[in-house]
Amino acid sequence: MAIFLTGSTGYIGAHVAANLLEKHDAGLNLLIRSKAAHDAEVRLWQALQLHMDFRRFYEYLQTRIRIFRGDLTSPEFGLAQDDYDRLIHTTDAVIHSAASLNRKSEKKCLNVNLRGTLEVVQLAQRSHYYHGLRRFSFVSTVAVAGERRNEVVTEDRSIDWDRSDYDPYARTKKFCEHMVRELLPETPLTIFRPSIVLGDSRYAATTQFDMVKAFVFLADLPALPFRPTDKIDIVNVDFVADAIASLHQKEPKYDTYHLSSGTGSETFRGVTDALAAAQQKRKPIFLPLAERPFKTGVNVLANQKGAIGQGAALMKVFMPYLVWNTVFDNSRAVNELGRRPTPFSEYSYQLMKFSKENDFTYKYQGWPEKMAGGSAA
């Protein structure tokens, strides 16, 4: 039997997959969008090479990974009937991590997040019918809390249906939480809500650059349109992945966890002071009164083409999450894991340095023509 994991070629999903393989001896059923079998293997190798060398990856591929080539939003994932039946009968748990993070496209979020989650839920229902389902874990987001200001939000007080949402991503993820609770009443359920996931505390390399670009843009400004004492809830991806994998594999005490920095979140001043010290440069000044004109400028530039327009568009998307001065209590996850997330200031400079030096790209290793010893890969 195996865990059906969606989103394994995404940033968080790949970290979760690697954690389950390296630390939990788990078998994995992975849904990967690809027309050809080898192309699916290559996509998975690209996703996992941050975490392991090719020899280890190939060993897992032969012994503990089953790849199902399908699409999250197609009926029964677009799989042939025999493959779909095999997926049903070999799945004893689900971690649904796949999602569209396109915060500007209502259509994309509705299609991937809502239709995709419904397909995963139906797979879970069928597996549960035949042999029982050990656990269904859903990776959501703290953004389901909607528009907030100057708050510490606990898990049980996050969902407020009368509160406005920031964007289509938050809105659809909130409804997905509702969907899995309503449609899987007999299945043990765990919901994970990461905050701003940015970088791995163990090493500088990353394959996810959208938020990093926005962070680097701000880090290079001599003045920032924020209040220096505001907190920003940034969490390292290795903490998030370890929490998801570990809590999924045990009997957790709660059904919902914030995977965040919580009340230990650092202030803008704390982060910028650390970056300035690491770079031996002058600290930025803070101009909170410039927040409104800064937003206006970003909105104007976001409509332009080229690198400036692209950078402004990213900033426009993430801006609400930078100015809400809201953090998400993480005491449940911290108490169960026995450790806290790594403060962003401790690894932010290395993340920024790697991203700049590599022009915000990751140099993927190709698929070896032959493995060591001459055997064909």
C-alpha positions in Angstrom: 0.0 0.0 0.0 1.1 3.6 -0.6 0.4 7.2 0.0 -1.2 9.0 -2.9 0.6 12.3 -3.1 -0.4 15.1 -5.5 1.9 18.0 -6.5 5.1 15.9 -6.2 6.8 18.0 -8.9 5.9 21.3 -7.2 8.0 23.0 -4.6 6.4 21.9 -1.3 5.2 18.6 -2.8 8.7 17.6 -3.8 10.0 18.4 -0.3 7.2 16.3 1.2 7.9 13.4 -1.2 11.7 13.5 -0.4 10.9 13.6 3.3 8.5 10.6 3.1 11.1 8.6 1.1 14.1 9.5 3.2 12.7 9.6 6.7 9.5 7.5 6.7 10.1 4.5 4.5 6.9 5.2 2.7 5.7 3.9 -0.7 4.3 6.6 -3.0 1.7 6.8 -5.7 2.4 9.9 -7.6 0.2 11.7 -10.2 2.4 13.4 -12.8 1.1 15.2 -15.9 3.0 13.8 -18.9 2.3 12.1 -22.2 5.2 9.7 -22.1 6.4 7.5 -19.2 10.1 8.6 -19.4 9.1 12.3 -19.5 7.2 11.8 -16.2 10.3 10.2 -14.7 12.4 13.2 -15.9 10.0 15.7 -14.4 10.2 13.8 -11.1 14.0 13.7 -11.2 14.1 17.4 -11.7 11.8 18.0 -8.7 13.7 15.7 -6.4 17.4 16.4 -7.3 17.5 19.2 -4.7 17.2 16.4 -2.1 19.1 13.4 -3.4 21.6 12.1 -6.0 20.4 10.2 -9.1 21.4 6.8 -7.8 19.3 7.1 -4.8 16.4 8.6 -6.8 16.5 5.7 -9.3 16.5 3.2 -6.4 13.3 4.8 -5.1 11.8 4.9 -8.5 12.3 1.1 -8.9 11.2 0.1 -5.4 8.9 2.6 -3.7 7.4 4.9 -6.3 4.5 4.3 -8.7 3.9 7.0 -11.3 0.4 7.5 -12.7 0.4 9.7 -15.8 -2.7 11.9 -15.5 -4.2 15.3 -15.0 -5.7 16.4 -11.7 -8.7 18.1 -13.3 -9.7 15.3 -15.7 -12.4 12.7 -14.7 -10.6 9.9 -12.9 -7.4 11.9 -13.7 -7.7 10.8 -17.3 -6.3 7.4 -16.4 -7.2 4.2 -18.2 -9.6 2.1 -16.1 -7.0 -0.5 -15.1 -4.7 2.2 -13.9 -7.4 4.0 -12.0 -8.5 0.8 -10.3 -4.9 0.1 -9.4 -4.6 3.5 -7.9 -7.7 2.9 -5.8 -6.6 -0.5 -4.5 -3.0 0.5 -3.7 -3.8 3.8 -1.9 -4.3 3.7 1.8 -3.6 7.4 2.5 -3.7 10.7 0.6 -1.7 13.9 0.8 -3.2 16.5 -1.5 -0.6 19.1 -2.1 -1.2 20.1 -5.8 -2.8 23.5 -6.4 -2.7 26.5 -8.6 -1.1 29.5 -6.9 -2.1 31.8 -9.7 -3.5 34.6 -7.5 -4.6 36.7 -10.5 -6.6 34.0 -12.4 -10.0 33.1 -11.0 -10.5 30.6 -13.8 -7.2 28.8 -13.1 -7.8 28.5 -9.4 -11.4 27.3 -9.8 -10.3 24.7 -12.3 -7.2 23.3 -10.5 -8.1 23.9 -6.9 -11.8 23.1 -6.9 -12.2 20.5 -9.7 -8.8 19.0 -8.9 -9.6 18.6 -5.2 -13.0 17.1 -6.0 -11.3 14.4 -8.1 -8.9 13.6 -5.3 -11.8 13.4 -2.8 -13.6 11.0 -5.1 -10.5 8.8 -5.3 -10.3 8.9 -1.5 -13.9 7.9 -1.2 -13.5 4.9 -3.4 -10.3 3.8 -1.7 -12.1 4.1 1.7 -15.0 2.1 0.4 -12.9 -0.9 -0.6 -10.3 -1.1 2.2 -10.5 2.0 4.4 -8.3 5.1 4.2 -5.8 5.7 7.0 -5.7 9.5 6.6 -6.5 12.3 4.2 -4.1 15.3 4.5 -4.9 18.5 2.7 -2.3 21.3 2.2 -4.2 24.5 2.4 -2.9 28.0 3.2 -3.1 30.6 6.0 -4.6 32.9 3.4 -8.0 31.2 4.0 -8.2 33.6 7.0 -9.1 36.4 4.6 -8.4 40.1 5.1 -6.8 40.7 8.5 -5.0 43.5 10.2 -2.7 43.4 13.3 -3.8 40.0 14.6 -2.5 36.7 15.9 -4.8 34.1 14.3 -5.3 30.6 15.7 -6.4 27.6 13.6 -9.9 27.5 15.0 -10.6 31.2 14.3 -9.2 31.3 10.8 -12.3 30.6 8.7 -14.9 33.4 8.7 -17.3 33.2 5.8 -18.3 36.8 6.2 -14.8 38.1 5.8 -13.5 39.2 2.4 -10.7 37.2 0.7 -7.5 38.6 -0.7 -7.5 36.7 -4.0 -8.9 33.7 -6.0 -6.3 31.4 -4.5 -7.3 32.1 -0.9 -11.0 31.9 -1.8 -10.8 28.5 -3.6 -8.5 27.0 -0.9 -11.0 28.0 1.8 -13.8 26.3 -0.1 -11.6 23.2 -0.6 -11.2 22.9 3.2 -15.0 23.0 3.5 -15.3 20.4 0.7 -13.0 17.8 2.2 -14.6 18.1 5.6 -18.1 17.7 4.2 -17.3 14.9 1.7 -15.0 12.8 3.9 -16.8 12.6 7.2 -15.6 9.1 8.1 -11.9 9.6 7.1 -9.3 10.9 9.6 -8.5 14.3 8.2 -5.6 16.7 8.7 -5.4 20.2 7.2 -2.1 22.0 7.0 -1.9 25.8 6.4 1.5 27.0 5.5 2.2 30.8 5.7 4.7 32.5 3.3 7.0 29.6 2.4 10.4 31.0 1.4 13.6 29.0 1.1 15.2 26.0 2.8 17.1 26.6 6.0 19.5 23.7 5.2 20.9 25.0 2.0 20.7 28.1 -0.3 19.6 26.3 -3.5 15.9 26.6 -4.5 13.8 25.9 -7.5 11.0 28.3 -6.6 11.7 32.0 -7.4 8.5 34.0 -7.6 8.4 35.1 -4.0 12.2 35.2 -3.9 12.2 37.8 -6.7 9.8 40.0 -4.8 11.9 39.6 -1.6 15.2 40.5 -3.5 13.5 43.5 -5.1 12.5 44.8 -1.6 15.9 43.9 -0.1 17.7 46.1 -2.6 15.6 49.2 -2.0 17.2 52.0 0.1 13.8 52.8 1.6 10.9 50.5 2.4 7.2 51.5 2.6 6.5 49.4 5.7 6.3 49.9 9.4 9.6 48.5 10.8 7.9 46.8 13.8 5.4 44.9 11.7 5.9 41.2 11.7 6.1 39.1 8.6 5.2 35.4 8.9 7.8 33.6 6.7 8.5 29.9 7.2 11.2 27.6 5.8 10.1 24.9 3.5 12.0 22.1 5.3 9.9 22.8 8.4 6.7 22.7 6.4 7.6 19.5 4.6 8.7 17.7 7.8 5.5 18.8 9.6 3.3 17.5 6.8 5.1 14.2 6.5 5.6 13.5 10.2 2.0 14.5 11.3 0.5 12.6 8.4 2.3 9.4 9.5 1.1 9.6 13.1 -2.1 10.1 14.9 -2.0 13.9 15.3 -3.8 15.6 18.2 -5.6 18.1 16.1 -7.2 18.2 12.6 -5.7 21.6 11.6 -2.2 23.0 11.9 -0.7 26.3 11.0 2.8 25.7 9.5 4.1 29.2 10.2 6.6 31.2 12.2 3.7 32.2 14.5 4.3 34.7 17.3 8.1 34.2 16.8 7.8 35.8 13.4 10.5 38.5 12.8 9.9 42.1 12.2 10.8 43.9 9.0 13.6 45.6 10.9 14.9 42.3 12.2 15.1 40.8 8.7 16.6 43.9 7.1 19.2 44.4 9.9 20.4 40.9 9.4 20.6 41.3 5.6 22.5 44.6 5.9 25.0 43.1 8.3 25.6 40.1 6.0 26.2 42.3 3.1 28.1 45.0 5.0 25.8 47.7 3.6 23.7 50.5 5.0 20.3 49.5 6.6 17.2 50.7 4.7 15.0 53.5 6.1 11.3 52.8 6.7 8.7 55.2 5.3 5.3 53.8 6.3 3.5 56.9 4.8 4.8 55.8 1.4 2.8 52.6 1.5 -0.2 54.0 -0.5 1.9 55.7 -3.3 4.1 52.6 -3.5 1.0 50.5 -4.1 -0.2 52.9 -6.7 3.2 52.8 -8.5 3.3 49.0 -8.4 -0.2 48.8 -9.9 0.8 51.1 -12.7 4.0 49.3 -13.5 2.3 45.9 -13.3 0.6 46.7 -16.6 3.9 47.2 -18.4 5.7 44.6 -20.4 9.2 43.3 -19.7 11.2 42.6 -16.5 9.9 45.7 -14.7 6.3 44.8 -15.4 6.8 41.2 -14.4 8.5 42.3 -11.1 5.7 44.8 -10.3 3.1 42.1 -11.1 4.7 39.8 -8.5 4.9 42.6 -6.0 1.2 43.4 -6.6 0.2 39.8 -5.8 2.2 39.6 -2.6 1.8 43.1 -1.3 -1.3 42.4 0.8 0.6 39.6 2.7 3.4 42.0 3.5 1.4 44.8 5.1 -1.2 43.0 7.1 1.0 42.6 10.2 -0.8 39.3 11.0 0.8 36.1 12.2 -0.6 32.6 12.6 -0.2 30.8 15.8 2.0 27.7 15.3 2.0 26.3 18.8 0.2 23.1 17.8 2.8 22.1 15.2 5.8 23.2 17.4 4.6 21.2 20.4 4.0 18.0 18.3 7.3 18.3 16.3 9.3 19.4 19.3 11.1 22.2 17.3 10.5 25.6 15.9 10.9 26.9 12.3 14.3 28.5 11.5 14.2 32.3 11.7 14.2 33.8 8.2 17.1 36.1 9.1 19.4 33.1 9.6 19.2 31.9 6.0 17.8 34.8 4.0 21.2 36.1 2.8 22.3 32.8 1.4 19.0 32.4 -0.4 19.3 35.9 -1.9 22.9 35.3 -2.9 22.2 32.0 -4.6 19.2 33.5 -6.5 21.2 36.5 -7.7 24.2 34.5 -8.7 22.1 32.1 -10.7 19.9 34.7 -12.3 16.8 33.3 -10.5 17.1 29.9 -12.2 18.1 26.5 -11.0 20.6 24.5 -13.1 18.9 21.1 -13.4 20.9 18.0 -13.9 20.0 15.9 -16.9 19.0 12.3 -16.9 22.2 10.2 -17.1 22.5 8.0 -20.2 24.1 5.3 -18.1 24.3 4.6 -14.4 27.5 3.7 -12.7 28.5 0.1 -13.6 27.2 0.5 -17.1 23.6 -0.5 -16.6 21.1 1.5 -18.7 19.0 4.0 -16.7 
